[in-house]
């Protein structure tokens, strides 16, 4: 109907049941042996697809369509796209001009090329499948309002990816003619193409994760895509296969396309330190010529050592726009043998501190599983600003910090928490699996007792056995912002859990909050008073996970 604005994850079986109910005899049947009648079931899916396609074509207000993980057949996918495009049989049925977000991830978007007797695709099959990908490319080109497109894990071949992203090669480009009359073969980077994602003037976010394009895809497809499309703001390329050489082509085109703000290259272990150095050079170049920079960069799982992090941070220090940086799964204690491991750790922490100071708006920092030791935690705590700044922490905008799964130890946690307690906007801190004991947990509670911003604290997978009830009670009496504490997978016994759960309740927190006074009111309460809202409005629950 016209009022529907979101269709999320519609399973094929649900569609089949809906169509069967209104199609007369379309319900699934089960044979004597309990197995489904596949012919009847397939008829249901075809019928459902017709109903669904008609609904998509007639809907004039749909803004978001999610069909991820629906096990759609490639023909069904093509039919869905066709229902959103102009109907060739009915010119009055124009293409959808409201859809802003389309997610068809984790489906087989296109049929794989069938192999003939000699292992090569049959010419007829190859032509038919090429026509399919060309049609799909044309349908995407017609979605004039599309902003976000998720094609993650849709398994196209490199040739199909090229047509989808760059469009169909023009016939005249098969061969080119010099001015002097001599015939020359078209160079790949000179081929003119039509109706590809590269020519889309509205698309701002594209997700091509889990598509094994590798170096060839980065060099031939992503390079040309970013060179042509200057409106794209977010590009997700997680787990795209071996891409050690292709990063150079990506870094080169980033110097031409300086409008990309979000780049996700996580879980590509082929990038390594050399790829980080090339990306850093591109960031320095862009800042020198345009002043623009990334808002978010995800380099988690890219096999960086401390040397690579140090090089990458040089580029990040050249900008001042960064909001989110993820360096998880880096080896901050490793590097060339010119330095000792602890020296590399200290150098990496200092480089990260430089990024924090150069980007005062940085809100999210993730250093999970980075082999940070006690010495590394001490160096990072110093860079966070409590010890080297007179008035306030250097990164006062920091909202989330994840240093989980690092062997910080008691001393390292002490240094970090001491630095974090003064951050006025810190909302989430993860100290999971940092070798924290009961004494360390009690100290964490005491450090955060008067913090006015922290809302969630993650302490999973540590060695906490007991909690001092007086410390915990004092913490509850003075801290009114912390709403979620995760203590799962520790060594707390049943009686200790019962005592903690009695202390950490909504009634206990409310009673504690009432004794603090007007000056400690939460921002929500202040806004409620200012706007004269209902005092009985529902509060967020307090959660203690044991």
C-alpha positions as CSV (number, residue, x, y, z in Angstrom):
1,X,0.0,0.0,0.0
2,X,1.0,3.6,-0.3
3,X,1.6,3.9,3.4
4,X,4.3,1.2,3.5
5,X,7.7,2.8,3.5
6,X,9.9,-0.2,4.5
7,X,9.9,-3.9,3.5
8,X,12.5,-5.7,5.5
9,X,13.8,-9.3,4.9
10,X,10.8,-10.9,3.3
11,X,11.5,-14.7,3.2
12,X,10.5,-16.5,0.1
13,X,8.4,-19.0,2.0
14,X,6.4,-16.2,3.6
15,X,5.8,-14.7,0.1
16,X,4.8,-18.2,-1.1
17,X,2.3,-18.5,1.8
18,X,0.8,-15.1,1.1
19,X,0.5,-15.7,-2.6
20,X,-1.0,-19.1,-2.0
21,X,-3.7,-17.7,0.2
22,X,-5.0,-15.4,-2.4
23,X,-4.1,-17.3,-5.5
24,X,-6.5,-20.2,-5.2
25,X,-4.9,-23.6,-4.6
26,X,-1.4,-22.2,-4.2
27,X,-0.6,-23.5,-0.8
28,X,2.3,-25.9,-0.2
29,X,1.5,-29.6,0.0
30,X,3.3,-32.4,1.7
31,X,3.5,-35.9,0.3
32,X,2.8,-39.1,2.0
33,X,6.4,-39.4,3.1
34,X,6.5,-36.0,4.6
35,X,8.5,-34.4,1.7
36,X,7.4,-31.2,0.1
37,X,5.9,-31.2,-3.4
38,X,8.7,-29.2,-5.0
39,X,6.6,-28.5,-8.2
40,X,3.8,-27.0,-6.1
41,X,6.3,-25.1,-4.0
42,X,8.0,-23.6,-7.1
43,X,4.6,-22.6,-8.5
44,X,4.0,-20.8,-5.2
45,X,7.2,-18.9,-5.5
46,X,6.5,-17.8,-9.1
47,X,3.0,-16.7,-8.1
48,X,4.4,-14.9,-5.0
49,X,7.0,-13.2,-7.2
50,X,4.3,-11.9,-9.5
51,X,2.3,-10.5,-6.6
52,X,5.4,-9.0,-5.0
53,X,6.6,-7.4,-8.2
54,X,3.2,-5.9,-8.8
55,X,3.2,-4.4,-5.3
56,X,6.6,-2.9,-5.9
57,X,5.6,-1.4,-9.2
58,X,2.4,0.1,-7.8
59,X,3.9,1.5,-4.6
60,X,4.7,5.2,-4.9
61,X,6.3,5.9,-1.5
62,X,8.7,3.0,-0.8
63,X,12.0,4.3,0.5
64,X,13.8,1.2,1.8
65,X,13.8,-2.3,0.5
66,X,15.7,-5.1,2.3
67,X,15.9,-8.6,0.7
68,X,19.1,-9.8,2.3
69,X,19.5,-13.6,2.9
70,X,16.2,-14.5,1.1
71,X,17.7,-17.3,-1.1
72,X,16.3,-15.6,-4.2
73,X,17.0,-17.2,-7.5
74,X,18.8,-14.9,-10.0
75,X,15.8,-14.8,-12.2
76,X,13.7,-13.6,-9.2
77,X,16.3,-11.0,-8.4
78,X,16.1,-9.7,-12.0
79,X,12.3,-9.6,-11.8
80,X,12.4,-7.5,-8.6
81,X,14.8,-5.0,-10.2
82,X,12.6,-5.0,-13.3
83,X,9.6,-4.1,-11.2
84,X,11.4,-1.0,-10.0
85,X,12.4,0.1,-13.5
86,X,10.4,1.4,-16.4
87,X,8.0,-1.1,-17.8
88,X,8.8,-1.6,-21.5
89,X,5.3,-2.8,-22.2
90,X,3.7,0.1,-20.5
91,X,5.4,3.4,-21.0
92,X,3.2,5.1,-18.4
93,X,4.6,2.9,-15.7
94,X,7.7,4.9,-14.9
95,X,10.7,3.8,-12.9
96,X,10.6,4.0,-9.1
97,X,11.6,7.5,-8.0
98,X,11.3,7.2,-4.2
99,X,13.5,4.2,-3.3
100,X,16.6,5.4,-1.4
101,X,18.0,2.2,0.1
102,X,18.2,-1.2,-1.6
103,X,19.8,-4.3,0.1
104,X,20.0,-7.6,-1.8
105,X,23.1,-8.9,0.0
106,X,23.8,-12.6,0.6
107,X,21.9,-13.7,-2.5
108,X,23.0,-15.1,-5.8
109,X,22.6,-11.9,-7.8
110,X,23.5,-13.4,-11.2
111,X,23.9,-16.9,-12.6
112,X,27.4,-18.3,-12.7
113,X,28.8,-19.0,-16.2
114,X,28.2,-22.7,-17.0
115,X,31.2,-24.6,-18.3
116,X,31.1,-26.5,-21.6
117,X,32.8,-29.8,-22.4
118,X,36.2,-28.1,-22.8
119,X,35.8,-26.1,-19.5
120,X,34.9,-22.9,-21.3
121,X,31.4,-21.3,-21.2
122,X,29.1,-22.2,-24.1
123,X,28.7,-19.1,-26.4
124,X,24.9,-19.2,-26.2
125,X,24.9,-19.4,-22.4
126,X,27.6,-16.7,-22.1
127,X,25.5,-14.4,-24.4
128,X,22.4,-15.0,-22.3
129,X,24.1,-14.3,-19.0
130,X,25.8,-11.3,-20.4
131,X,22.4,-10.0,-21.5
132,X,21.1,-10.6,-17.9
133,X,23.9,-8.6,-16.3
134,X,23.4,-5.8,-18.8
135,X,19.7,-5.6,-18.0
136,X,20.4,-5.5,-14.3
137,X,22.9,-2.7,-14.9
138,X,20.3,-0.8,-16.8
139,X,17.7,-1.3,-14.1
140,X,20.0,0.1,-11.5
141,X,20.7,3.1,-13.6
142,X,17.0,4.0,-13.7
143,X,16.7,4.2,-9.8
144,X,17.1,8.0,-9.8
145,X,16.6,8.4,-6.0
146,X,18.9,5.5,-4.9
147,X,21.3,6.6,-2.1
148,X,22.5,3.3,-0.6
149,X,23.1,0.0,-2.4
150,X,24.2,-3.2,-0.7
151,X,25.5,-5.9,-3.0
152,X,27.6,-7.7,-0.3
153,X,28.1,-11.4,-0.8
154,X,26.2,-11.5,-4.1
155,X,28.9,-13.6,-5.9
156,X,29.2,-11.9,-9.3
157,X,32.2,-12.8,-11.4
158,X,34.8,-10.2,-12.2
159,X,33.4,-9.7,-15.7
160,X,29.9,-9.3,-14.3
161,X,31.2,-6.8,-11.7
162,X,32.8,-4.8,-14.4
163,X,29.5,-4.5,-16.3
164,X,27.5,-3.7,-13.2
165,X,29.8,-1.1,-11.9
166,X,31.1,0.5,-15.1
167,X,28.3,-0.3,-17.6
168,X,27.9,-1.9,-21.0
169,X,30.8,-1.1,-23.4
170,X,29.6,0.9,-26.4
171,X,29.7,-0.9,-29.7
172,X,32.0,1.6,-31.3
173,X,34.6,0.9,-28.7
174,X,35.3,-2.7,-29.9
175,X,37.7,-1.1,-32.3
176,X,38.9,2.4,-32.6
177,X,40.1,4.2,-35.7
178,X,43.0,6.7,-35.8
179,X,42.6,10.0,-37.6
180,X,45.0,8.6,-40.2
181,X,42.7,5.6,-40.9
182,X,44.6,2.9,-39.1
183,X,42.6,0.5,-36.9
184,X,43.7,0.0,-33.3
185,X,42.3,-2.1,-30.5
186,X,40.6,-0.2,-27.7
187,X,42.5,0.2,-24.5
188,X,40.6,-1.1,-21.5
189,X,40.8,2.3,-19.7
190,X,39.5,4.1,-22.8
191,X,36.4,2.0,-23.3
192,X,33.2,4.1,-23.1
193,X,30.4,2.5,-21.1
194,X,26.8,3.2,-20.5
195,X,24.3,2.6,-17.6
196,X,26.8,1.6,-14.9
197,X,26.8,2.4,-11.2
198,X,29.7,4.7,-11.9
199,X,27.3,7.0,-13.8
200,X,24.7,7.1,-11.0
201,X,24.5,10.7,-9.8
202,X,22.5,10.0,-6.6
203,X,24.3,7.0,-5.0
204,X,26.3,7.9,-1.9
205,X,26.9,4.6,-0.2
206,X,28.0,1.3,-1.9
207,X,28.7,-2.0,-0.1
208,X,30.7,-4.6,-2.2
209,X,32.0,-6.6,0.8
210,X,32.6,-10.4,0.6
211,X,32.9,-10.3,-3.2
212,X,36.3,-12.0,-4.1
213,X,37.4,-9.3,-6.6
214,X,41.0,-9.2,-5.3
215,X,43.8,-7.1,-7.0
216,X,42.2,-7.3,-10.4
217,X,38.9,-5.9,-9.1
218,X,40.6,-3.0,-7.3
219,X,42.7,-2.2,-10.4
220,X,40.2,-2.6,-13.1
221,X,36.8,-1.9,-11.5
222,X,37.2,0.2,-8.3
223,X,39.8,2.4,-9.8
224,X,37.5,3.3,-12.7
225,X,34.4,3.5,-10.6
226,X,35.9,6.1,-8.2
227,X,37.5,8.0,-11.1
228,X,34.1,8.5,-12.7
229,X,31.7,8.7,-9.7
230,X,32.6,11.7,-7.6
231,X,29.4,11.6,-5.6
232,X,30.1,8.4,-3.7
233,X,30.7,9.1,0.0
234,X,30.9,5.6,1.6
235,X,32.6,2.5,0.1
236,X,32.7,-0.8,2.0
237,X,35.2,-3.4,0.7
238,X,35.4,-6.0,3.6
239,X,36.9,-9.4,2.8
240,X,37.4,-9.0,-0.9
241,X,40.3,-11.5,-1.2
242,X,43.9,-11.0,-1.9
243,X,44.5,-7.3,-2.6
244,X,48.1,-6.5,-1.9
245,X,48.9,-4.9,-5.3
246,X,45.4,-3.4,-5.9
247,X,45.7,-1.1,-2.9
248,X,48.2,1.0,-4.9
249,X,45.6,1.6,-7.6
250,X,43.0,2.4,-4.9
251,X,45.4,4.9,-3.3
252,X,46.1,6.5,-6.7
253,X,42.5,7.1,-7.5
254,X,41.8,8.5,-4.0
255,X,44.1,11.3,-5.0
256,X,41.7,12.0,-7.9
257,X,38.5,11.4,-6.1
258,X,38.8,13.4,-2.9
259,X,35.2,13.2,-1.9
260,X,35.1,9.7,-0.3
261,X,34.4,10.1,3.4
262,X,33.9,6.5,4.6
263,X,36.3,3.7,3.6
264,X,36.1,0.1,5.0
265,X,38.9,-2.2,4.1
266,X,38.7,-4.5,7.1
267,X,39.6,-8.2,6.9
268,X,41.9,-7.9,3.9
269,X,45.1,-9.3,5.2
270,X,46.9,-8.6,2.0
271,X,47.1,-4.9,2.6
272,X,49.8,-5.0,5.2
273,X,52.2,-2.1,6.0
274,X,53.0,-1.3,2.3
275,X,49.3,-0.7,1.6
276,X,48.9,1.5,4.7
277,X,51.9,3.6,3.5
278,X,50.3,4.1,0.1
279,X,47.0,5.1,1.6
280,X,48.8,7.5,3.9
281,X,50.5,9.2,1.0
282,X,47.1,9.7,-0.6
283,X,45.6,11.2,2.5
284,X,48.6,13.6,2.8
285,X,48.1,14.6,-0.8
286,X,44.4,15.2,-0.5
287,X,44.8,17.4,2.6
288,X,47.5,19.4,0.9
289,X,45.3,20.1,-2.2
290,X,41.7,20.2,-0.9
291,X,41.7,20.0,2.9
292,X,39.1,17.2,2.8
293,X,39.6,13.9,4.6
294,X,38.0,10.7,5.9
295,X,35.2,10.7,8.5
296,X,35.6,7.0,9.0
297,X,38.4,4.5,8.2
298,X,38.3,0.8,9.1
299,X,41.6,-1.0,8.8
300,X,40.8,-3.9,11.2
301,X,42.3,-7.2,10.2
302,X,44.6,-5.8,7.5
303,X,47.8,-7.4,9.0
304,X,49.3,-4.1,10.1
305,X,52.4,-4.0,12.4
306,X,53.4,-1.0,14.5
307,X,55.4,0.3,11.5
308,X,52.2,0.2,9.3
309,X,50.1,1.9,12.0
310,X,52.8,4.6,12.4
311,X,52.8,5.3,8.6
312,X,49.0,5.3,8.4
313,X,48.8,7.7,11.3
314,X,51.0,10.2,9.4
315,X,48.2,10.5,6.8
316,X,45.5,10.6,9.5
317,X,47.4,13.4,11.3
318,X,47.2,15.4,8.0
319,X,43.4,15.7,8.4
320,X,41.2,17.1,11.1
321,X,37.8,15.5,10.1
322,X,38.2,12.0,11.4
323,X,35.4,10.7,13.6
324,X,35.9,6.9,13.6
325,X,39.1,4.8,13.3
326,X,39.3,1.0,13.7
327,X,42.8,-0.5,14.0
328,X,41.8,-3.8,15.6
329,X,43.8,-6.9,15.0
330,X,47.0,-5.0,14.4
331,X,50.3,-6.1,15.8
332,X,51.5,-3.1,17.8
333,X,54.4,-5.0,19.3
334,X,55.9,-6.0,15.9
335,X,58.0,-4.3,13.3
336,X,61.4,-4.4,11.6
337,X,64.2,-5.6,13.9
338,X,65.7,-2.1,14.1
339,X,63.6,-1.6,17.3
340,X,62.6,-3.8,20.2
341,X,58.9,-4.9,20.5
342,X,58.3,-2.5,23.4
343,X,59.8,0.4,21.5
344,X,57.5,-0.3,18.5
345,X,54.5,-0.4,20.9
346,X,55.5,3.0,22.4
347,X,56.0,4.5,18.9
348,X,52.6,3.2,17.7
349,X,50.9,4.6,20.8
350,X,52.5,8.0,20.2
351,X,51.4,8.0,16.6
352,X,47.8,7.2,17.7
353,X,48.1,10.1,20.2
354,X,49.0,12.4,17.3
355,X,45.9,11.3,15.5
356,X,43.8,12.1,18.6
357,X,45.3,15.6,18.8
358,X,45.0,16.3,15.1
359,X,41.4,15.2,15.0
360,X,39.6,16.8,18.0
361,X,36.3,15.5,16.8
362,X,37.3,11.8,17.0
363,X,34.6,9.9,18.7
364,X,35.3,6.2,18.2
365,X,38.6,4.5,18.6
366,X,39.0,0.7,18.4
367,X,42.3,-1.0,19.3
368,X,40.9,-4.5,20.1
369,X,43.3,-7.4,19.8
370,X,46.3,-5.2,19.1
371,X,48.8,-6.9,21.5
372,X,48.9,-3.9,23.8
373,X,50.9,-4.7,26.9
374,X,51.1,-2.8,30.2
375,X,53.7,-0.5,28.8
376,X,51.5,0.2,25.7
377,X,48.5,0.9,27.9
378,X,50.6,3.4,29.9
379,X,51.8,5.1,26.8
380,X,48.2,5.2,25.4
381,X,46.9,6.6,28.7
382,X,49.4,9.4,28.5
383,X,48.3,10.2,24.9
384,X,44.7,10.3,26.0
385,X,45.5,13.5,27.7
386,X,45.2,13.3,31.5
387,X,48.9,13.5,32.2
388,X,50.0,15.9,29.5
389,X,47.2,18.4,29.5
390,X,46.6,21.0,32.2
391,X,42.9,21.7,31.8
392,X,41.1,18.9,30.0
393,X,41.8,15.7,28.0
394,X,43.2,16.3,24.6
395,X,40.4,14.2,22.9
396,X,37.4,15.5,24.8
397,X,35.0,14.3,22.1
398,X,35.9,10.7,22.5
399,X,32.7,8.6,23.0
400,X,33.7,5.0,22.6
401,X,37.0,3.3,23.3
402,X,37.6,-0.4,22.7
403,X,40.9,-1.9,24.1
404,X,39.5,-5.4,24.6
405,X,41.5,-8.6,24.3
406,X,44.8,-7.0,25.1
407,X,47.1,-8.2,27.9
408,X,46.9,-4.8,29.8
409,X,47.1,-6.2,33.3
410,X,46.2,-4.4,36.5
411,X,48.7,-1.6,36.0
412,X,47.7,-1.0,32.4
413,X,44.0,-0.8,33.3
414,X,44.7,1.5,36.2
415,X,46.5,4.0,33.8
416,X,43.8,3.9,31.2
417,X,40.9,4.2,33.6
418,X,42.6,7.1,35.3
419,X,43.0,8.8,32.0
420,X,39.4,8.1,30.9
421,X,37.6,9.2,34.0
422,X,38.0,12.9,33.0
423,X,36.6,12.5,29.5
424,X,33.3,14.5,29.6
425,X,31.7,12.6,26.6
426,X,32.9,9.0,27.0
427,X,29.8,6.8,26.8
428,X,31.2,3.3,26.1
429,X,34.4,1.6,27.3
430,X,35.3,-2.0,26.6
431,X,37.9,-3.6,28.9
432,X,36.9,-7.2,28.1
433,X,39.7,-9.8,28.4
434,X,42.4,-7.5,29.7
435,X,43.5,-9.8,32.6
436,X,41.5,-7.8,35.2
437,X,41.1,-9.2,38.7
438,X,38.8,-8.4,41.6
439,X,41.0,-5.8,43.0
440,X,41.3,-4.1,39.6
441,X,37.5,-4.1,39.1
442,X,37.0,-2.4,42.5
443,X,39.5,0.2,41.4
444,X,37.6,0.7,38.1
445,X,34.4,1.3,40.1
446,X,36.1,3.9,42.3
447,X,37.6,5.7,39.3
448,X,34.3,5.9,37.5
449,X,32.2,6.7,40.6
450,X,31.9,10.4,39.8
451,X,31.9,10.1,36.0
452,X,29.0,12.0,34.5
453,X,28.9,10.5,30.9
454,X,29.8,6.7,30.9
455,X,26.7,4.6,30.0
456,X,28.1,1.2,29.2
457,X,31.0,-0.8,30.6
458,X,32.2,-4.1,29.1
459,X,34.2,-6.3,31.5
460,X,33.6,-9.7,30.0
461,X,36.2,-12.6,30.0
462,X,38.3,-11.4,33.0
463,X,39.2,-12.9,36.3
464,X,36.8,-11.1,38.6
465,X,35.7,-13.3,41.6
466,X,34.4,-11.0,44.3
467,X,33.2,-7.4,44.4
468,X,33.5,-5.2,47.5
469,X,29.8,-4.4,48.4
470,X,30.7,-1.1,50.0
471,X,32.6,0.0,46.9
472,X,29.7,-1.1,44.6
473,X,27.1,0.6,46.8
474,X,29.1,3.8,46.9
475,X,29.4,3.6,43.1
476,X,25.6,3.2,42.7
477,X,25.0,6.1,45.1
478,X,27.1,8.6,43.1
479,X,27.1,7.4,39.5
480,X,23.7,8.0,37.8
481,X,24.7,7.6,34.1
482,X,26.0,4.0,33.9
483,X,23.1,1.9,32.7
484,X,24.8,-1.3,31.5
485,X,27.6,-3.4,33.1
486,X,28.6,-6.6,31.4
487,X,30.4,-9.1,33.8
488,X,29.7,-12.3,31.9
489,X,32.4,-15.0,31.7
490,X,34.1,-14.0,34.9
491,X,34.4,-16.1,38.0
492,X,31.7,-14.6,40.2
493,X,29.8,-17.2,42.2
494,X,26.0,-17.3,42.8
495,X,25.8,-15.5,46.1
496,X,28.0,-12.7,44.8
497,X,25.7,-12.4,41.7
498,X,22.6,-12.1,43.9
499,X,24.2,-9.4,46.0
500,X,25.2,-7.4,42.9
501,X,21.8,-7.7,41.3
502,X,20.1,-6.4,44.4
503,X,22.3,-3.3,44.4
504,X,22.1,-2.6,40.7
505,X,18.3,-2.1,40.2
506,X,16.2,0.7,38.9
507,X,14.8,1.5,42.4
508,X,18.3,1.6,44.0
509,X,19.6,3.8,41.2
510,X,16.6,6.1,41.4
511,X,16.9,6.4,45.2
512,X,20.6,7.2,44.8
513,X,19.9,9.8,42.1
514,X,17.4,11.5,44.4
515,X,20.0,12.2,47.0
516,X,22.4,14.0,44.6
517,X,20.4,17.1,43.9
518,X,19.4,19.3,41.1
519,X,22.9,19.9,39.7
520,X,23.4,16.2,38.9
521,X,20.2,15.8,36.8
522,X,20.6,14.0,33.6
523,X,20.3,15.8,30.3
524,X,17.1,13.9,29.6
525,X,15.6,15.2,32.9
526,X,16.7,18.7,32.1
527,X,15.1,18.6,28.7
528,X,11.9,17.1,30.2
529,X,11.7,20.0,32.6
530,X,12.4,22.5,29.9
531,X,9.8,21.1,27.5
532,X,7.3,20.3,30.3
533,X,7.0,16.7,29.3
534,X,5.2,13.9,31.1
535,X,7.1,12.9,34.3
536,X,5.9,9.3,33.8
537,X,7.7,8.9,30.5
538,X,9.5,5.5,30.3
539,X,13.1,5.4,31.5
540,X,15.8,3.2,29.9
541,X,16.3,0.0,31.9
542,X,19.4,-0.6,34.0
543,X,21.1,-3.8,32.9
544,X,23.6,-5.9,34.8
545,X,24.8,-9.0,32.9
546,X,26.2,-11.8,35.0
